[in-house]
Amino acid sequence: MRSLLAALCLFVAGTALAAERPTFDPKLGAQLSLERELVDASDRKLTLGETLGGRPALVIFGYDKCPNLCGVTQQAVASDLKKTSLRPADYRALFISIDPEETSADAAEAQAEIASAAGPTGLSAWRFLTSSDGAGAALANEAGITFDRRKGIDQFVHPIAVIALTPSGRISQVLPALTFTPRDLQLALVEASANKLGSIADHVFLFCAGFDSSKGQYTPVVWAALKVASLATVLGLGATVLWQMRGRAR
């Protein structure tokens, strides 16, 4: 089901791109403005820096009333984060609205929608954020995401992905929507935290792995290289044996 939704996401994004030309070009290392002020579901005003609170974060840009993939992505991230071994107190999961007309009441309603998927403990890591002055949209632009509003149907055309932020607000990784696994989310947060989070196994895996941007997943590149080397060794030995057998036959 998630694969089908991911395919739909790509199809919709492609169609939307042709029609409205929103862009999706996040740059690793790009800095988001920590001083931009946002409003959470409790109607508290906090800057992005205060919201992060020195923690790494997974960020989704969208809007609370989105009838398409925003809610599906929120549910998937909330459910998968619950399956990781990380403590919710050690990271943040942010949904930042790009719609300046949305309010803290909209944020609270969207947050309630993922309560079951996240669980009571997991929900404590989430922050649903709005901004009447366009701060959310500005942060999306800083992250390399632009969008267009179709006034006729009162919807936004926008790309969607999960962006990992360092505690200082820099983009450390980008995971395409709905292609990630719980392991990918955990490793993205561990990597964003500069290896301050996670288990020894996580750190070893990151050391021996790479992020495959074509798949949006962490893959064990060293292990893959060892498999290729092993195969080459076997083929080499086979060729040697075959050559020796031919020599004896002569």
C-alpha positions in Angstrom: 0.0 0.0 0.0 2.8 2.4 0.9 4.5 1.7 -2.4 1.3 2.4 -4.3 0.9 5.7 -2.4 4.5 6.6 -3.2 3.9 6.0 -6.9 0.8 8.1 -6.7 2.8 10.8 -4.9 5.3 10.8 -7.8 2.5 10.9 -10.4 0.7 13.7 -8.7 4.0 15.6 -8.2 4.8 15.2 -11.8 1.4 16.3 -13.0 1.5 19.3 -10.6 5.0 20.2 -11.7 3.9 20.4 -15.3 0.8 22.5 -14.3 2.1 24.8 -11.6 5.8 24.2 -11.4 6.5 24.0 -7.7 10.1 23.1 -7.1 11.8 20.6 -4.8 15.6 21.2 -4.5 16.8 20.7 -0.9 20.5 21.1 -0.4 22.3 19.1 2.3 23.9 21.5 4.7 21.4 24.3 4.0 20.7 26.4 7.1 17.1 27.2 8.1 16.5 30.4 10.0 16.3 29.6 13.7 14.8 33.0 14.6 11.7 32.6 12.5 8.7 32.6 14.9 6.0 29.9 14.7 2.9 29.1 16.7 2.3 25.6 18.1 -1.0 23.7 18.7 -1.3 25.2 22.1 -1.1 28.8 20.6 2.4 29.4 22.0 4.8 31.5 20.0 8.3 29.9 19.6 11.1 30.4 17.2 12.4 27.4 15.2 15.5 27.3 17.4 13.4 27.2 20.6 11.2 24.5 19.1 14.2 22.3 18.3 15.6 22.9 21.8 19.0 21.5 20.9 17.5 18.3 19.4 17.7 16.8 15.9 14.4 16.8 14.1 12.4 15.3 11.2 10.5 18.0 9.4 7.5 17.8 7.0 6.3 20.9 5.2 2.7 20.9 4.1 -0.6 22.2 5.4 -3.0 20.9 8.0 -6.1 20.8 5.8 -4.4 18.9 2.9 -6.7 16.3 1.4 -3.9 14.4 -0.2 -0.6 13.1 1.1 0.2 15.3 4.1 -1.9 13.2 6.5 -0.7 9.9 5.1 2.9 11.0 5.5 2.3 12.2 9.1 0.7 8.8 9.9 3.6 6.9 8.3 6.3 8.9 10.2 4.4 8.7 13.5 3.9 4.9 13.2 7.5 4.2 12.1 9.0 6.4 14.8 7.1 4.4 17.4 8.9 1.3 16.0 12.4 2.8 16.6 14.5 2.4 19.7 15.0 6.2 20.1 13.5 8.1 23.0 10.9 10.7 21.9 12.4 13.1 24.4 15.7 13.1 22.4 14.3 14.3 19.1 11.5 16.4 17.5 9.1 15.7 14.7 7.8 18.9 13.2 4.9 19.5 10.8 5.2 23.1 9.5 2.2 24.6 7.7 2.9 26.6 4.6 -0.6 28.1 4.7 -0.6 31.5 6.5 -4.4 31.2 7.0 -4.1 28.1 9.2 -4.4 28.6 12.9 -3.3 26.8 16.1 -6.8 25.2 16.2 -6.0 23.6 12.8 -2.7 22.4 14.1 -4.3 20.9 17.2 -6.8 19.0 15.1 -4.1 17.6 12.8 -2.0 16.7 15.9 -5.0 14.8 17.3 -5.3 12.8 14.1 -1.9 11.1 14.6 -2.3 10.5 18.3 -3.2 6.8 17.8 -0.3 6.2 15.4 2.3 7.9 17.5 1.2 6.7 20.9 1.2 8.8 24.1 4.9 8.8 24.5 5.7 9.3 20.8 3.2 12.2 20.5 5.3 14.2 22.9 8.0 14.6 20.2 5.6 16.2 17.7 5.0 19.9 17.1 2.4 21.1 14.6 3.3 24.6 13.7 1.6 27.5 11.9 2.4 31.1 11.2 0.1 34.0 10.0 3.1 36.0 8.7 4.3 33.3 6.3 7.2 32.1 8.4 6.4 28.5 7.6 6.4 29.1 3.8 9.7 31.1 4.2 11.3 28.1 6.0 10.0 25.8 3.2 11.7 28.0 0.6 14.9 28.0 2.6 14.7 24.2 2.5 14.4 24.3 -1.3 10.7 23.8 -1.5 8.3 26.1 -3.4 4.6 25.6 -3.9 1.6 27.1 -5.6 -2.0 27.7 -4.4 -4.9 26.8 -6.6 -7.5 29.3 -5.5 -10.2 27.6 -7.5 -10.1 24.5 -5.3 -8.4 26.1 -2.3 -5.5 23.7 -2.3 -1.7 23.9 -2.4 0.4 22.1 -5.0 3.5 21.1 -3.2 6.2 18.4 -3.0 6.4 16.4 0.2 9.3 14.7 1.9 10.8 14.1 5.4 13.8 16.4 6.0 16.2 15.6 8.8 17.6 18.7 10.6 20.6 19.0 12.9 20.0 20.7 16.3 21.4 23.8 14.7 18.8 23.8 11.9 20.9 22.5 9.0 19.5 19.9 6.6 21.4 16.7 7.0 19.3 14.3 5.0 16.1 14.1 2.8 13.9 11.1 2.7 11.3 11.0 -0.1 7.7 10.6 1.3 6.5 7.0 1.9 9.7 5.2 0.8 11.3 5.2 4.2 11.4 2.5 6.8 11.6 2.8 10.6 15.4 2.1 10.3 15.8 5.0 7.8 14.1 7.4 10.2 16.2 6.3 13.1 19.4 6.5 11.2 18.5 9.9 9.8 18.0 11.2 13.4 21.2 9.5 14.6 23.2 11.1 11.8 21.5 14.5 12.3 22.5 14.4 16.0 26.2 13.9 15.0 26.1 10.4 16.4 25.0 11.6 19.9 21.9 9.4 19.7 21.4 5.7 18.8 23.0 2.5 19.7 26.5 1.1 18.9 24.9 -0.9 16.1 23.4 2.3 14.6 26.8 4.0 14.6 28.5 0.9 13.1 25.8 0.7 10.4 26.2 4.4 9.5 30.0 3.9 9.3 29.5 1.0 6.9 26.5 2.5 5.0 25.6 5.2 2.6 22.4 7.0 1.8 21.0 5.9 -1.6 19.2 9.0 -2.8 17.7 7.1 -5.7 15.8 4.9 -3.2 15.7 7.3 -0.3 17.1 4.7 2.0 20.3 3.9 3.9 22.1 1.0 2.3 25.1 -1.0 3.5 27.5 0.1 0.7 30.5 -1.6 2.4 28.7 -4.9 2.6 27.6 -4.6 -1.0 31.3 -3.9 -2.0 32.4 -7.0 -0.1 29.8 -9.1 -1.9 31.0 -7.8 -5.2 34.6 -8.5 -4.2 33.7 -12.0 -3.0 31.9 -12.7 -6.3 35.0 -11.5 -8.2 37.2 -13.8 -6.1 34.9 -16.8 -6.8 34.9 -16.1 -10.5 38.6 -15.7 -10.5 39.2 -19.0 -8.8 36.8 -20.7 -11.2 38.6 -19.3 -14.2 41.9 -20.5 -12.7 40.7 -24.0 -12.1 39.2 -24.2 -15.6 42.5 -23.0 -17.1 44.4 -25.6 -15.1 42.0 -28.4 -16.1 42.4 -27.5 -19.8 46.2 -27.5 -19.4 46.2 -31.0 -18.0 43.9 -32.2 -20.7 46.4 -31.2 -23.3 
